[in-house]
């Protein structure tokens, strides 16, 4: 459980850094983006590549990038 949260946070931080949204997100948002992104990425791309805590890293990072991009898009529309 704790290991999954740590890996989810790491995946969320990487996705935030790639999309340049990581500084505006807190740790809880990073963990959620990582865990939800992991589920999305593995559903779309499968479970290939290296894995930690039951999460395939490359599909998880791609999924987290998608989640961060979609959420930031809708939040920017809501703030207008």
N, CA, C and O atoms as a GROMACS GRO file, in nm:
protein
  320
    1UNK      N    1   0.083  -0.120   0.000
    1UNK     CA    2   0.000   0.000   0.000
    1UNK      C    3   0.087   0.126   0.000
    1UNK      O    4   0.072   0.211  -0.088
    2UNK      N    5   0.177   0.139   0.095
    2UNK     CA    6   0.264   0.256   0.101
    2UNK      C    7   0.353   0.261  -0.022
    2UNK      O    8   0.375   0.368  -0.079
    3UNK      N    9   0.404   0.146  -0.063
    3UNK     CA   10   0.492   0.140  -0.180
    3UNK      C   11   0.416   0.187  -0.306
    3UNK      O   12   0.474   0.256  -0.390
    4UNK      N   13   0.289   0.151  -0.319
    4UNK     CA   14   0.208   0.195  -0.432
    4UNK      C   15   0.190   0.346  -0.432
    4UNK      O   16   0.193   0.410  -0.537
    5UNK      N   17   0.170   0.403  -0.314
    5UNK     CA   18   0.156   0.549  -0.304
    5UNK      C   19   0.285   0.621  -0.342
    5UNK      O   20   0.283   0.724  -0.408
    6UNK      N   21   0.398   0.565  -0.300
    6UNK     CA   22   0.527   0.626  -0.332
    6UNK      C   23   0.553   0.619  -0.482
    6UNK      O   24   0.594   0.718  -0.542
    7UNK      N   25   0.529   0.504  -0.543
    7UNK     CA   26   0.549   0.489  -0.686
    7UNK      C   27   0.449   0.576  -0.762
    7UNK      O   28   0.485   0.637  -0.864
    8UNK      N   29   0.325   0.584  -0.716
    8UNK     CA   30   0.224   0.671  -0.778
    8UNK      C   31   0.265   0.817  -0.771
    8UNK      O   32   0.246   0.891  -0.867
    9UNK      N   33   0.322   0.859  -0.658
    9UNK     CA   34   0.370   0.997  -0.646
    9UNK      C   35   0.485   1.023  -0.742
    9UNK      O   36   0.491   1.129  -0.804
   10UNK      N   37   0.576   0.927  -0.754
   10UNK     CA   38   0.688   0.942  -0.846
   10UNK      C   39   0.640   0.953  -0.990
   10UNK      O   40   0.689   1.036  -1.066
   11UNK      N   41   0.545   0.870  -1.028
   11UNK     CA   42   0.489   0.876  -1.163
   11UNK      C   43   0.419   1.010  -1.185
   11UNK      O   44   0.432   1.070  -1.292
   12UNK      N   45   0.345   1.058  -1.086
   12UNK     CA   46   0.279   1.188  -1.097
   12UNK      C   47   0.377   1.302  -1.108
   12UNK      O   48   0.353   1.396  -1.185
   13UNK      N   49   0.487   1.297  -1.034
   13UNK     CA   50   0.590   1.401  -1.042
   13UNK      C   51   0.654   1.402  -1.180
   13UNK      O   52   0.676   1.509  -1.237
   14UNK      N   53   0.683   1.284  -1.234
   14UNK     CA   54   0.743   1.276  -1.367
   14UNK      C   55   0.646   1.333  -1.472
   14UNK      O   56   0.686   1.409  -1.559
   15UNK      N   57   0.519   1.296  -1.463
   15UNK     CA   58   0.420   1.346  -1.558
   15UNK      C   59   0.403   1.497  -1.545
   15UNK      O   60   0.389   1.566  -1.646
   16UNK      N   61   0.404   1.548  -1.422
   16UNK     CA   62   0.394   1.692  -1.402
   16UNK      C   63   0.514   1.766  -1.456
   16UNK      O   64   0.500   1.876  -1.510
   17UNK      N   65   0.632   1.707  -1.444
   17UNK     CA   66   0.753   1.770  -1.496
   17UNK      C   67   0.753   1.771  -1.649
   17UNK      O   68   0.796   1.869  -1.710
   18UNK      N   69   0.704   1.665  -1.710
   18UNK     CA   70   0.700   1.659  -1.856
   18UNK      C   71   0.599   1.758  -1.911
   18UNK      O   72   0.624   1.820  -2.015
   19UNK      N   73   0.486   1.775  -1.844
   19UNK     CA   74   0.382   1.865  -1.893
   19UNK      C   75   0.398   2.008  -1.839
   19UNK      O   76   0.316   2.094  -1.871
   20UNK      N   77   0.500   2.033  -1.759
   20UNK     CA   78   0.523   2.164  -1.696
   20UNK      C   79   0.409   2.206  -1.604
   20UNK      O   80   0.386   2.326  -1.585
   21UNK      N   81   0.338   2.112  -1.548
   21UNK     CA   82   0.229   2.141  -1.454
   21UNK      C   83   0.262   2.093  -1.313
   21UNK      O   84   0.180   2.107  -1.222
   22UNK      N   85   0.380   2.039  -1.293
   22UNK     CA   86   0.415   1.979  -1.166
   22UNK      C   87   0.430   2.078  -1.052
   22UNK      O   88   0.405   2.044  -0.937
   23UNK      N   89   0.470   2.200  -1.083
   23UNK     CA   90   0.489   2.299  -0.977
   23UNK      C   91   0.356   2.348  -0.921
   23UNK      O   92   0.348   2.387  -0.805
   24UNK      N   93   0.253   2.346  -1.004
   24UNK     CA   94   0.123   2.393  -0.957
   24UNK      C   95   0.042   2.285  -0.886
   24UNK      O   96  -0.060   2.314  -0.824
   25UNK      N   97   0.087   2.160  -0.895
   25UNK     CA   98   0.017   2.049  -0.831
   25UNK      C   99   0.082   2.018  -0.696
   25UNK      O  100   0.204   2.030  -0.681
   26UNK      N  101   0.001   1.980  -0.600
   26UNK     CA  102   0.055   1.938  -0.471
   26UNK      C  103   0.085   1.790  -0.470
   26UNK      O  104   0.067   1.721  -0.571
   27UNK      N  105   0.131   1.741  -0.355
   27UNK     CA  106   0.168   1.600  -0.346
   27UNK      C  107   0.048   1.509  -0.361
   27UNK      O  108   0.057   1.403  -0.423
   28UNK      N  109  -0.065   1.549  -0.304
   28UNK     CA  110  -0.185   1.465  -0.315
   28UNK      C  111  -0.229   1.456  -0.461
   28UNK      O  112  -0.268   1.348  -0.507
   29UNK      N  113  -0.224   1.567  -0.533
   29UNK     CA  114  -0.260   1.566  -0.675
   29UNK      C  115  -0.161   1.483  -0.755
   29UNK      O  116  -0.201   1.414  -0.849
   30UNK      N  117  -0.034   1.489  -0.719
   30UNK     CA  118   0.066   1.406  -0.788
   30UNK      C  119   0.039   1.258  -0.765
   30UNK      O  120   0.049   1.178  -0.858
   31UNK      N  121   0.007   1.221  -0.642
   31UNK     CA  122  -0.023   1.081  -0.612
   31UNK      C  123  -0.147   1.036  -0.688
   31UNK      O  124  -0.147   0.928  -0.748
   32UNK      N  125  -0.251   1.118  -0.687
   32UNK     CA  126  -0.373   1.081  -0.760
   32UNK      C  127  -0.348   1.072  -0.910
   32UNK      O  128  -0.396   0.980  -0.975
   33UNK      N  129  -0.273   1.168  -0.964
   33UNK     CA  130  -0.242   1.164  -1.108
   33UNK      C  131  -0.162   1.039  -1.141
   33UNK      O  132  -0.183   0.977  -1.245
   34UNK      N  133  -0.070   1.002  -1.054
   34UNK     CA  134   0.010   0.882  -1.078
   34UNK      C  135  -0.070   0.755  -1.071
   34UNK      O  136  -0.055   0.667  -1.156
   35UNK      N  137  -0.157   0.743  -0.971
   35UNK     CA  138  -0.237   0.622  -0.956
   35UNK      C  139  -0.344   0.610  -1.065
   35UNK      O  140  -0.363   0.503  -1.123
   36UNK      N  141  -0.414   0.720  -1.092
   36UNK     CA  142  -0.516   0.717  -1.198
   36UNK      C  143  -0.449   0.702  -1.334
   36UNK      O  144  -0.497   0.627  -1.419
   37UNK      N  145  -0.338   0.772  -1.354
   37UNK     CA  146  -0.264   0.760  -1.479
   37UNK      C  147  -0.210   0.621  -1.501
   37UNK      O  148  -0.204   0.573  -1.614
   38UNK      N  149  -0.172   0.555  -1.394
   38UNK     CA  150  -0.125   0.417  -1.405
   38UNK      C  151  -0.237   0.326  -1.456
   38UNK      O  152  -0.215   0.242  -1.543
   39UNK      N  153  -0.355   0.344  -1.402
   39UNK     CA  154  -0.469   0.263  -1.446
   39UNK      C  155  -0.504   0.293  -1.591
   39UNK      O  156  -0.530   0.202  -1.669
   40UNK      N  157  -0.505   0.422  -1.628
   40UNK     CA  158  -0.537   0.461  -1.765
   40UNK      C  159  -0.432   0.409  -1.862
   40UNK      O  160  -0.465   0.350  -1.965
   41UNK      N  161  -0.305   0.430  -1.828
   41UNK     CA  162  -0.197   0.387  -1.917
   41UNK      C  163  -0.193   0.238  -1.937
   41UNK      O  164  -0.171   0.191  -2.049
   42UNK      N  165  -0.213   0.162  -1.832
   42UNK     CA  166  -0.211   0.017  -1.844
   42UNK      C  167  -0.334  -0.034  -1.917
   42UNK      O  168  -0.328  -0.137  -1.984
   43UNK      N  169  -0.446   0.036  -1.905
   43UNK     CA  170  -0.566  -0.004  -1.979
   43UNK      C  171  -0.548   0.021  -2.128
   43UNK      O  172  -0.592  -0.059  -2.211
   44UNK      N  173  -0.482   0.132  -2.162
   44UNK     CA  174  -0.463   0.166  -2.303
   44UNK      C  175  -0.345   0.093  -2.367
   44UNK      O  176  -0.355   0.047  -2.481
   45UNK      N  177  -0.234   0.081  -2.294
   45UNK     CA  178  -0.110   0.031  -2.352
   45UNK      C  179  -0.067  -0.107  -2.305
   45UNK      O  180   0.024  -0.166  -2.362
   46UNK      N  181  -0.130  -0.160  -2.202
   46UNK     CA  182  -0.092  -0.290  -2.150
   46UNK      C  183   0.012  -0.278  -2.040
   46UNK      O  184   0.038  -0.169  -1.989
   47UNK      N  185   0.070  -0.389  -2.003
   47UNK     CA  186   0.162  -0.393  -1.889
   47UNK      C  187   0.303  -0.432  -1.931
   47UNK      O  188   0.365  -0.516  -1.867
   48UNK      N  189   0.353  -0.373  -2.036
   48UNK     CA  190   0.488  -0.404  -2.084
   48UNK      C  191   0.589  -0.312  -2.016
   48UNK      O  192   0.552  -0.208  -1.961
   49UNK      N  193   0.712  -0.349  -2.021
   49UNK     CA  194   0.820  -0.268  -1.964
   49UNK      C  195   0.844  -0.299  -1.818
   49UNK      O  196   0.779  -0.386  -1.761
   50UNK      N  197   0.938  -0.227  -1.759
   50UNK     CA  198   0.968  -0.250  -1.617
   50UNK      C  199   0.851  -0.212  -1.528
   50UNK      O  200   0.772  -0.124  -1.562
   51UNK      N  201   0.841  -0.277  -1.413
   51UNK     CA  202   0.731  -0.246  -1.322
   51UNK      C  203   0.780  -0.236  -1.179
   51UNK      O  204   0.876  -0.302  -1.138
   52UNK      N  205   0.712  -0.152  -1.104
   52UNK     CA  206   0.733  -0.136  -0.960
   52UNK      C  207   0.597  -0.134  -0.893
   52UNK      O  208   0.504  -0.070  -0.943
   53UNK      N  209   0.585  -0.202  -0.783
   53UNK     CA  210   0.461  -0.206  -0.704
   53UNK      C  211   0.341  -0.244  -0.790
   53UNK      O  212   0.230  -0.195  -0.768
   54UNK      N  213   0.362  -0.332  -0.886
   54UNK     CA  214   0.252  -0.378  -0.970
   54UNK      C  215   0.212  -0.281  -1.079
   54UNK      O  216   0.110  -0.302  -1.145
   55UNK      N  217   0.289  -0.175  -1.100
   55UNK     CA  218   0.258  -0.076  -1.203
   55UNK      C  219   0.366  -0.079  -1.310
   55UNK      O  220   0.485  -0.064  -1.279
   56UNK      N  221   0.327  -0.099  -1.434
   56UNK     CA  222   0.422  -0.093  -1.545
   56UNK      C  223   0.460   0.054  -1.564
   56UNK      O  224   0.372   0.138  -1.588
   57UNK      N  225   0.588   0.086  -1.554
   57UNK     CA  226   0.630   0.226  -1.545
   57UNK      C  227   0.603   0.308  -1.671
   57UNK      O  228   0.548   0.418  -1.661
   58UNK      N  229   0.640   0.258  -1.787
   58UNK     CA  230   0.626   0.338  -1.908
   58UNK      C  231   0.479   0.364  -1.943
   58UNK      O  232   0.443   0.479  -1.966
   59UNK      N  233   0.393   0.262  -1.947
   59UNK     CA  234   0.251   0.292  -1.972
   59UNK      C  235   0.190   0.380  -1.862
   59UNK      O  236   0.102   0.461  -1.890
   60UNK      N  237   0.236   0.364  -1.739
   60UNK     CA  238   0.183   0.444  -1.628
   60UNK      C  239   0.220   0.591  -1.644
   60UNK      O  240   0.138   0.680  -1.620
   61UNK      N  241   0.343   0.618  -1.685
   61UNK     CA  242   0.386   0.757  -1.706
   61UNK      C  243   0.309   0.819  -1.822
   61UNK      O  244   0.266   0.934  -1.813
   62UNK      N  245   0.291   0.744  -1.930
   62UNK     CA  246   0.214   0.795  -2.043
   62UNK      C  247   0.070   0.823  -2.001
   62UNK      O  248   0.014   0.926  -2.037
   63UNK      N  249   0.010   0.732  -1.926
   63UNK     CA  250  -0.126   0.754  -1.876
   63UNK      C  251  -0.135   0.873  -1.783
   63UNK      O  252  -0.232   0.949  -1.790
   64UNK      N  253  -0.035   0.892  -1.697
   64UNK     CA  254  -0.036   1.007  -1.606
   64UNK      C  255  -0.020   1.138  -1.683
   64UNK      O  256  -0.080   1.239  -1.645
   65UNK      N  257   0.058   1.137  -1.789
   65UNK     CA  258   0.070   1.257  -1.874
   65UNK      C  259  -0.065   1.291  -1.934
   65UNK      O  260  -0.104   1.408  -1.939
   66UNK      N  261  -0.137   1.190  -1.981
   66UNK     CA  262  -0.270   1.212  -2.037
   66UNK      C  263  -0.364   1.268  -1.932
   66UNK      O  264  -0.437   1.364  -1.958
   67UNK      N  265  -0.362   1.210  -1.811
   67UNK     CA  266  -0.449   1.256  -1.702
   67UNK      C  267  -0.417   1.401  -1.665
   67UNK      O  268  -0.508   1.483  -1.651
   68UNK      N  269  -0.288   1.433  -1.648
   68UNK     CA  270  -0.248   1.569  -1.610
   68UNK      C  271  -0.288   1.669  -1.719
   68UNK      O  272  -0.338   1.777  -1.688
   69UNK      N  273  -0.267   1.633  -1.845
   69UNK     CA  274  -0.301   1.723  -1.955
   69UNK      C  275  -0.452   1.748  -1.962
   69UNK      O  276  -0.495   1.862  -1.981
   70UNK      N  277  -0.532   1.643  -1.947
   70UNK     CA  278  -0.677   1.658  -1.955
   70UNK      C  279  -0.729   1.740  -1.838
   70UNK      O  280  -0.812   1.830  -1.856
   71UNK      N  281  -0.682   1.710  -1.717
   71UNK     CA  282  -0.729   1.783  -1.599
   71UNK      C  283  -0.687   1.930  -1.606
   71UNK      O  284  -0.768   2.017  -1.575
   72UNK      N  285  -0.564   1.958  -1.646
   72UNK     CA  286  -0.521   2.098  -1.654
   72UNK      C  287  -0.596   2.172  -1.764
   72UNK      O  288  -0.621   2.292  -1.751
   73UNK      N  289  -0.633   2.102  -1.874
   73UNK     CA  290  -0.712   2.165  -1.980
   73UNK      C  291  -0.848   2.208  -1.926
   73UNK      O  292  -0.891   2.321  -1.949
   74UNK      N  293  -0.916   2.117  -1.855
   74UNK     CA  294  -1.048   2.150  -1.803
   74UNK      C  295  -1.042   2.253  -1.691
   74UNK      O  296  -1.132   2.336  -1.679
   75UNK      N  297  -0.939   2.250  -1.609
   75UNK     CA  298  -0.926   2.351  -1.504
   75UNK      C  299  -0.896   2.488  -1.562
   75UNK      O  300  -0.942   2.588  -1.507
   76UNK      N  301  -0.820   2.495  -1.669
   76UNK     CA  302  -0.792   2.625  -1.731
   76UNK      C  303  -0.918   2.680  -1.798
   76UNK      O  304  -0.937   2.802  -1.800
   77UNK      N  305  -1.003   2.593  -1.853
   77UNK     CA  306  -1.131   2.637  -1.911
   77UNK      C  307  -1.224   2.687  -1.802
   77UNK      O  308  -1.298   2.783  -1.824
   78UNK      N  309  -1.223   2.624  -1.684
   78UNK     CA  310  -1.311   2.662  -1.575
   78UNK      C  311  -1.269   2.794  -1.512
   78UNK      O  312  -1.353   2.866  -1.457
   79UNK      N  313  -1.141   2.828  -1.520
   79UNK     CA  314  -1.092   2.951  -1.459
   79UNK      C  315  -1.113   3.074  -1.547
   79UNK      O  316  -1.086   3.186  -1.503
   80UNK      N  317  -1.160   3.057  -1.667
   80UNK     CA  318  -1.181   3.171  -1.757
   80UNK      C  319  -1.308   3.242  -1.730
   80UNK      O  320  -1.340   3.340  -1.797
   0.00000   0.00000   0.00000
